Every structure is written in C-alpha cells, then in structure tokens.
C-alpha cells in the first residue's frame, strides 16, 4: 500500500511539473511610455527635476532617462523660469526667489512634442530641523547605527513632512600600500598625493520617509527613524556623515507619497496592503489619457548634517572578501630562489606584461638594504579609488 501511495504521489508531482508554463502578465510587455517626474521646486535653493520613462518588468535596463526636454517653472502671472538639462534626465536651475503670494507649476515639453503640466500650487516652506541624532541600540538586522530626525512647526501650519538624506562615509582599503610601480620600477609612494588607502563614498536615500502630525495637537516630530545601518556595513567602519533634507507637504502630496511607499516598499505578503492607484498632480495636456507619475511641491527645504566618529569598532564585512597578501612572511634567504624576479613578473606591468598587475604593499628584506621583493595584493584589495574618491569632501572637517 505504501509503495502504491508513493508511486501515485511521484506521478502527481511529475504531472504538475510537466504542466507548468511560464506566465507573462500584460505588465511585462507594457510599452515604456509612462513619464516619471521626481523632484521639488525649492525656490531659495537650487531646483533639480529628474525625468525618466517607466520600464516594463521584463526590461534588463532600469535606467531610462527622458532626454532633450524643455522644462520650466511657470507662475500664475505667466512668468517662466527655464531649467537647464544636465544630462541623464536631470534638469536644474539656481535659486528662484519665488514670490510666496503667487502660485507656480512645472511645465515639461518632451523631445517628442508631448506637453505635461502640474497643477498650480502655493509655496509651503519647511520649518527648520531641530536636530538629527543617532544611537547604536540595535537595528532590525541586529547591532548597528540608527539615525533620527527631530523637528516642529511653531506656527502649526505644516503637518506633513518628507525627508531625504545623503550618506557619506570614510573607508580604508584592506591593505595600505607604501609603494607603487611606474611600469618598470617600484618606487616609494607619496602618501599625500598618491593615497589609495583612505577614500570617501556616498549614497542617497532609496526609501520614502514620511511623518505626520495631523492627529496631534502640536506639529512636533520626535525621533523619527530615517535609516538604520547594520554594524557589518563598511559605512560605519571608520567615520560616517549624513545630510538630511526636510520638505513640507500638503495633505494631497502626503497621500501621494504614502501610496508610493506602500506600492514600492510594503508589498510582498498576503498581509500587506494591496496596490493602490497613484494619482499625482501632473497631467499630459496633449494626451489626457496618458499616465504620468509624480507630484510637484514648492517650498524652501531645510537641511542639517551630522558626523558620527566615535563608532564602537564593529567588525565590518570586508569588501571584497578573501583578500590576502602574496609573497608574505618569506625568510629573506629563501625568497629569491623561490620567487625569482617577482617584481618584474607580477608588479612591473610594462616588463611582465601582466594585464592585472599586483600592487606592492611592503618591502621584503633586511632593513637599510635594497628590498629583495615586496608583499603585494590585487588592486581591488589595495586601491580604494575603485569604489570611492580619495579627494576629501569640502564639508569633511573635524
């Protein structure tokens, strides 16, 4: 009986597998025609607007910028402020010093002749950020760094908030190089002008951070969590900084971003909210049935930057993993017989012809005598400029 049952189960599983067919929903083949508008008109600061086209689910390339468009900020008094195309779908202009008694909208004319406009909106300035704070009380991933924002509006006018942030961090290569090769000779590295050990990298927020005081008697936001960085991240290996930008939102703008957040970040299980339609304040004039995603807000943005330097000394995950030193720990008297002219073969790329030469780290041999050779490693393990910049940011001051 057991054998018969096992055979029946195997037959059922085989039949199910044999009948499986790939299902490509209509969205997989949807045309890439939906314009996506990102950014805000900031008035007293530079304005950046990013235009792109939505890509279908089957696309391998997710970057689809809208190029060569004419973009402008237009007042209800028919005054126009054009934006300049910077490339990759980014359009910008300097501070506009807008009149708060007027309303403004964004106009977009694509290279294909389509005209998009936003609704006219009034200026809504963000109040100052009270403070940006941090702690290391643990994250959802375990130990790590938490960053919070605190703010309030004393006039009780602004009840909806949105935040963006830019992270910058100092990191070091896994091996510090004291030497370099000019192609046929190994020379002492000038650590001031040829530094490849200490670098900085940056990243921008990829999630939507929102806050509301609509149900509170006072417009006060306290310890709003912006981001958590796990202790294993290279971001918190040495020094970390975050610049927080605060935007004021209307109720309609808040609903738009809340729906965006739900649709992009909170789907995946049967207990999550169902996808909802995203209605912004942009419209296609030349083709009213044409969808467009975006919400244009206008108002001054407030910012605050903090530095985190006294980190607990967490054990971060090496990037890349598996870095080792070649020719390490060899006795001086056996080195040459074992490796021969290691310098020309593995480090001096014009002589050895190696397309991926090793970078010399430290000299091998007795002190005050010409080196017998050098410890060395791959460029990925010694050159931080592959993943960042060795030029210190202007704001990076102690």
C-alpha positions in Angstrom: 0.0 0.0 0.0 2.8 2.3 0.9 4.6 1.7 -2.4 1.4 2.4 -4.3 0.9 5.7 -2.4 4.5 6.7 -3.1 4.1 5.9 -6.8 0.9 7.9 -7.0 2.5 10.9 -5.3 5.5 10.8 -7.6 3.2 10.7 -10.6 1.2 13.7 -9.3 4.3 15.8 -8.7 5.8 14.8 -12.1 2.5 15.7 -13.8 2.3 19.1 -12.1 5.9 20.0 -13.1 5.3 18.9 -16.7 2.3 21.1 -17.0 3.9 24.2 -15.6 4.0 27.0 -18.2 5.6 30.5 -17.8 3.0 33.3 -17.3 3.9 36.7 -18.6 1.3 39.2 -17.3 0.4 42.1 -19.6 2.5 44.5 -17.5 5.6 42.6 -18.6 5.1 43.8 -22.2 3.6 47.2 -21.4 5.0 50.0 -23.5 7.6 52.2 -21.9 5.5 55.3 -22.2 4.8 56.5 -18.7 6.7 59.6 -17.7 8.1 59.7 -14.2 8.8 63.1 -12.6 10.9 63.4 -9.5 12.0 66.4 -7.5 10.6 69.6 -6.0 10.8 73.3 -6.7 12.7 74.6 -3.8 12.7 78.4 -4.5 15.5 79.6 -2.3 17.8 76.7 -3.2 18.8 75.0 -6.5 15.9 73.1 -8.1 16.6 69.6 -9.6 14.0 67.7 -11.6 14.6 64.2 -12.9 12.6 62.9 -15.8 12.6 59.3 -16.9 10.3 56.7 -18.5 8.9 53.7 -16.6 10.3 50.4 -17.8 8.4 47.2 -18.1 9.0 44.3 -15.7 11.0 42.3 -18.3 13.4 45.1 -19.0 17.1 44.4 -18.2 18.0 48.1 -18.1 16.1 50.1 -15.4 17.6 53.4 -16.3 15.5 55.1 -19.0 16.1 58.9 -18.8 13.9 61.4 -20.7 16.4 63.5 -22.7 16.2 66.8 -24.5 13.0 68.0 -22.9 12.2 71.7 -22.2 11.4 72.1 -18.5 10.4 75.3 -16.8 8.8 76.7 -13.6 5.8 78.9 -14.5 3.9 81.3 -12.3 0.2 82.1 -12.4 1.4 85.5 -13.5 2.9 84.0 -16.7 6.5 84.4 -15.6 8.6 81.4 -16.7 11.9 80.2 -15.3 13.7 77.7 -17.6 15.7 74.7 -16.3 18.9 73.6 -17.9 19.5 70.0 -19.0 22.5 68.5 -17.1 22.3 65.0 -18.7 20.9 61.6 -17.7 17.4 63.1 -17.5 18.3 65.7 -14.8 17.2 69.3 -15.3 18.2 72.1 -12.9 18.2 75.8 -12.1 19.7 78.1 -9.4 17.7 79.7 -6.6 14.5 81.3 -8.0 13.5 83.6 -5.0 9.8 82.9 -5.8 7.1 85.3 -4.5 5.2 83.4 -1.8 1.9 85.2 -2.8 1.9 83.6 -6.2 1.3 80.0 -7.3 3.6 78.0 -9.5 3.6 74.9 -11.7 6.1 72.8 -13.7 5.8 72.6 -17.5 7.5 69.8 -19.5 7.7 69.6 -23.3 9.4 66.4 -24.4 11.5 65.9 -27.4 8.6 64.1 -28.9 6.3 67.1 -28.6 4.2 65.9 -25.6 3.3 68.7 -23.1 2.9 67.9 -19.4 2.0 70.4 -16.7 1.5 70.2 -13.0 -1.3 71.9 -11.1 -0.6 75.3 -9.8 0.5 75.0 -6.1 1.2 77.5 -3.4 4.6 77.8 -1.6 4.9 75.7 1.6 8.2 76.2 3.3 9.6 73.5 5.6 10.4 74.6 9.2 14.0 74.2 10.5 15.2 70.8 11.6 15.6 70.8 15.3 18.3 68.1 15.4 19.5 64.9 13.7 20.5 62.3 16.3 21.8 58.8 16.4 22.3 55.8 18.6 23.6 52.2 18.5 20.7 50.5 20.3 20.3 47.8 17.6 18.6 47.7 14.3 16.2 45.2 12.6 19.4 43.5 11.3 21.0 43.3 14.8 23.7 45.7 16.0 24.1 48.9 14.0 23.6 52.6 13.7 20.2 54.3 13.8 19.7 57.9 12.6 16.7 60.0 13.7 15.3 63.5 12.8 13.5 65.8 15.2 11.5 68.9 14.1 8.5 71.0 14.9 6.5 73.8 13.3 5.8 76.6 15.9 3.0 78.0 13.7 1.3 74.6 13.5 0.9 75.1 9.7 3.0 72.3 8.4 1.5 68.9 9.4 3.1 66.6 6.8 6.8 66.1 6.3 9.1 64.2 3.9 12.8 63.6 4.4 15.6 62.6 2.1 19.2 62.1 3.1 22.7 61.6 1.6 25.2 59.5 3.4 29.0 59.9 3.1 31.5 57.7 4.8 35.2 57.3 5.1 36.6 53.8 4.5 40.0 52.2 4.1 41.4 49.6 1.7 42.2 46.3 3.3 45.9 46.8 2.7 47.7 50.1 2.8 50.2 50.4 0.0 53.6 52.1 0.7 54.9 51.5 -2.8 53.8 51.8 -6.4 55.1 50.8 -9.8 55.5 53.2 -12.7 55.6 50.3 -15.1 59.2 49.1 -14.8 60.3 50.3 -11.4 58.9 50.1 -7.9 59.0 53.5 -6.1 58.1 54.8 -2.7 54.5 56.1 -2.7 53.9 59.7 -1.7 51.0 59.2 0.8 49.9 62.8 0.5 49.4 62.9 -3.3 49.2 59.2 -4.2 46.9 58.0 -1.4 44.8 54.9 -2.4 44.2 53.7 1.2 41.7 56.2 2.5 38.6 57.1 0.4 35.1 58.5 0.7 31.9 57.2 -0.8 28.3 58.4 -0.9 24.8 57.2 -1.3 21.3 58.7 -1.3 18.2 57.5 0.3 16.3 54.9 -1.6 13.2 54.7 0.6 10.4 57.2 1.2 10.5 58.7 4.7 7.3 60.5 5.8 5.9 61.9 9.0 2.5 63.4 10.0 1.3 65.4 13.0 -2.3 65.8 11.6 -3.7 63.8 14.6 -1.6 65.7 17.1 -2.4 68.9 18.9 1.0 70.3 18.1 3.2 69.9 15.0 6.1 68.1 16.7 8.1 65.2 15.3 10.3 63.4 17.8 12.9 60.7 17.0 11.6 59.9 13.5 13.7 57.0 12.3 15.3 57.8 8.9 17.7 54.9 8.4 19.5 52.0 10.1 23.0 50.9 9.1 23.9 47.4 10.1 27.2 47.0 12.1 28.7 44.9 9.3 28.4 47.7 6.7 31.5 49.4 5.5 29.6 52.7 6.0 30.2 52.5 9.8 33.7 51.1 9.6 35.5 54.4 10.3 33.6 57.7 10.0 30.1 58.4 8.8 28.1 61.6 8.0 24.5 62.1 6.9 22.9 65.2 5.4 19.2 65.3 6.0 16.8 67.4 3.8 13.3 68.2 5.1 10.3 69.0 2.9 6.9 70.3 3.9 3.9 68.6 2.2 0.3 69.3 1.6 -2.3 66.7 2.6 -2.6 65.6 -1.1 1.2 65.4 -1.5 1.4 63.3 1.7 -1.2 60.8 0.3 0.7 60.6 -3.0 4.0 59.7 -1.3 2.2 57.3 1.2 0.7 55.4 -1.8 4.1 55.4 -3.5 5.7 54.0 -0.3 3.0 51.3 0.0 3.3 50.2 -3.6 7.1 50.2 -3.7 8.2 49.1 -0.2 5.4 47.4 1.6 4.2 44.7 -0.8 5.2 41.1 -0.8 3.0 39.1 1.6 -0.7 38.4 1.8 -0.9 40.6 4.9 0.5 43.7 3.2 -1.8 46.4 1.8 -3.0 45.9 -1.7 -1.5 48.1 -4.5 -3.3 51.4 -5.0 -3.6 53.8 -7.8 -1.0 56.6 -7.7 -2.6 59.9 -8.5 -0.2 62.9 -8.6 -0.7 66.5 -9.7 0.9 66.1 -13.2 -1.1 65.7 -16.4 -0.4 65.2 -20.1 -2.1 68.1 -22.0 -1.5 66.7 -25.5 -3.0 63.3 -24.5 -5.1 63.4 -21.3 -5.3 59.6 -21.2 -1.5 59.3 -21.0 -0.4 58.4 -17.5 2.3 60.3 -15.6 3.8 59.6 -12.2 4.9 62.4 -9.9 3.9 65.2 -7.5 5.4 68.7 -7.8 5.7 70.6 -4.5 7.1 74.1 -4.0 8.8 75.5 -0.9 12.1 76.0 0.8 13.9 72.9 2.0 15.7 72.9 5.4 18.9 70.8 6.0 21.1 69.6 8.7 24.3 67.5 8.7 25.8 65.4 11.4 29.0 63.4 11.8 29.4 60.1 13.6 33.0 59.4 14.6 33.1 57.5 17.9 31.8 54.3 16.5 32.0 51.1 18.6 34.6 49.5 16.3 32.3 46.9 14.8 33.7 44.0 12.7 32.5 45.0 9.2 32.3 42.7 6.3 35.4 43.1 4.1 34.8 44.4 0.5 35.9 42.5 -1.5 36.1 39.3 0.6 39.0 36.9 0.6 41.8 39.5 0.3 45.3 38.1 1.0 48.9 39.3 0.7 51.1 37.5 -1.8 54.7 36.7 -1.0 54.1 37.4 2.7 56.2 36.0 5.5 59.0 34.6 3.5 62.5 34.4 5.0 65.0 36.7 3.2 67.5 34.0 2.4 65.0 31.7 0.6 63.0 34.4 -1.2 64.9 34.9 -4.4 65.3 31.2 -5.0 61.6 30.6 -4.5 60.2 33.5 -6.5 62.9 34.7 -8.8 62.3 38.3 -10.1 58.8 38.6 -8.6 58.8 42.3 -9.1 59.0 42.2 -12.9 56.8 39.2 -13.3 53.9 40.3 -11.1 54.2 44.1 -10.3 56.1 45.9 -13.1 53.4 45.6 -15.8 55.4 47.1 -18.7 58.0 44.3 -18.2 55.9 41.4 -17.1 53.1 42.1 -19.4 50.5 41.3 -16.7 47.2 42.9 -17.5 46.2 42.7 -13.8 49.4 43.5 -12.0 49.7 43.3 -8.2 50.2 46.4 -6.1 53.3 46.4 -3.9 52.5 46.8 -0.2 55.6 46.5 1.9 59.3 45.8 1.2 60.8 42.4 2.0 64.4 42.0 3.2 66.8 43.4 5.7 66.4 47.0 6.9 68.7 49.6 5.2 69.3 47.3 2.2 67.7 47.2 -1.2 64.5 45.1 -1.0 64.5 41.5 -2.1 60.9 41.9 -3.2 57.6 43.2 -2.0 54.4 41.8 -0.4 51.6 42.5 -2.8 47.9 42.1 -3.4 45.3 42.7 -6.1 44.2 46.2 -6.9 40.7 45.6 -5.5 42.2 44.9 -2.1 44.6 47.9 -2.0 43.1 50.7 -4.2 40.1 52.3 -2.5 39.6 54.6 -5.6 37.9 51.7 -7.4 34.9 52.2 -5.1 35.2 55.8 -3.9 37.2 59.0 -4.2 40.5 59.9 -2.4 39.6 63.6 -2.6 38.3 64.7 0.8 34.8 66.3 0.6 34.8 70.0 1.4 32.4 69.6 4.3 34.6 66.8 6.0 36.1 68.9 8.8 36.9 67.9 12.3 
